[in-house]
Amino acid sequence: MAASQGRLGPRQAALHGDGADEHDGTVPTSPLGRRALGAAGALIVSVALVFVAQFALSGWSEENPLHHDFQHGLIFVAGLGVGAAATTLYVIGRRPVGGTD
């Protein structure tokens, strides 16, 4: 059992690396942790894009049908981002560490 596994548990230790002292523990060092961090960032950006498209562009989208269609396109793309990020985070959360779950 690695030192980091004793403090965090096997699933959290996999997200934070192998316990090496090369990082202070604030940024995940394993590929799985970087993937989770990227998916969480994509989720935040996608939700922010939905809010921008829905509220900040609402007046602008009423001026022209093309603007309205552009607004719908942004909401669609943001929805794809939310779906992909949420699915990635779900899969990472369900992945057994060590194959024993």
NORCOR-V613363 format. One record per residue. N is the residue number from 1. RES is the residue in one letter. PHI is phi as a letter, one per 40 degrees, with the letter a starting at -180 (none if undefined). Layout:
N:RES:PHI  N:RES:PHI
//
This chain:
1:M:none  2:A:c  3:A:c  4:S:c  5:Q:c  6:G:c  7:R:c  8:L:b  9:G:g  10:P:c  11:R:c  12:Q:c  13:A:c  14:A:c  15:L:c  16:H:b  17:G:h  18:D:c  19:G:g  20:A:c  21:D:c  22:E:c  23:H:b  24:D:c  25:G:g  26:T:c  27:V:b  28:P:c  29:T:b  30:S:c  31:P:d  32:L:c  33:G:c  34:R:c  35:R:c  36:A:c  37:L:c  38:G:c  39:A:c  40:A:c  41:G:c  42:A:c  43:L:c  44:I:c  45:V:c  46:S:c  47:V:c  48:A:c  49:L:c  50:V:c  51:F:c  52:V:c  53:A:c  54:Q:c  55:F:b  56:A:c  57:L:c  58:S:c  59:G:c  60:W:c  61:S:c  62:E:c  63:E:c  64:N:a  65:P:c  66:L:c  67:H:c  68:H:c  69:D:c  70:F:c  71:Q:c  72:H:c  73:G:c  74:L:c  75:I:c  76:F:c  77:V:c  78:A:c  79:G:c  80:L:c  81:G:c  82:V:c  83:G:c  84:A:c  85:A:c  86:A:c  87:T:c  88:T:c  89:L:c  90:Y:c  91:V:c  92:I:c  93:G:c  94:R:c  95:R:c  96:P:c  97:V:c  98:G:g  99:G:g  100:T:b  101:D:c
//
